[in-house]
Amino acid sequence: MSVYKLSNVGGLKTKTAYTSFLAGNSQYVPPTYEAIATTTLATAAASITFSSIPADYTHLQVRIWGYNNSGSDRTLYLQLNSDAGSNYRNHYFVGTGSAASAGADSAATTGILPYNGASSATGFNGDVNKPSIVVMDILDYKNTNKYKTIRTIGGWEGNGSGNIYLSSGLWMNTAAITSLYFQLPYSTLFNTGTVFSLYGIRSA
């Protein structure tokens, strides 16, 4: 099958036959993901930190698999560049399979919360048989002319229980992001076997 490209020379009377729809157009190069660092816990830990993040990429992505040691759900916290000031904003939506809720945090001091369930404070599960999965995109992390935006999807499934959540976060600071610090509340630890992986995203 031939693909014809028309030219406006001579009133669209000129045509050229090609064998591909992409002929004559710039090649599409999808974004590439490059592994920067991975932490797999051999023992339970109070926090996970990625520091000295290189400024070689356009965006960052964090992929998390694991559970906490409390046996209960816990909120997953993130601080950027060790900033514990009131510089974070967050919106979230969560569904449990039987109910849904949404909300927002303003002037938060404890960092971006992938899901802040208020009184229930859920989102990073504590059951070894029901691990949580989180994928977090940190956009334009090295751009010093704008606040930083984070989008997150995550959840866990327990064969009749569980939740899934979406959230968007804003760090109201124009500094380039060089470190990520993750922790859980109530002295809860990330349990053995939990995996945090950091990727850099190169745009075409």
Secondary structure, DSSP 8 states (H G I E B T S, - for coil): --EEEEESTTTTTEEEEESSTTTTS------EEEEEEEEE-SS-BSEEEE-S--S--SEEEEEEEE-BSSSS-B--EEEETT--SS-EEEEEEEE-SS-EEEEEEEEESS-B-S---TTS--SB---TTS-EEEEEEEETTT-TTS-EEEEEEEEEE-SS-EEEEEEEEEE---S----EEEE-STT--B-TT-EEEEEEEE--
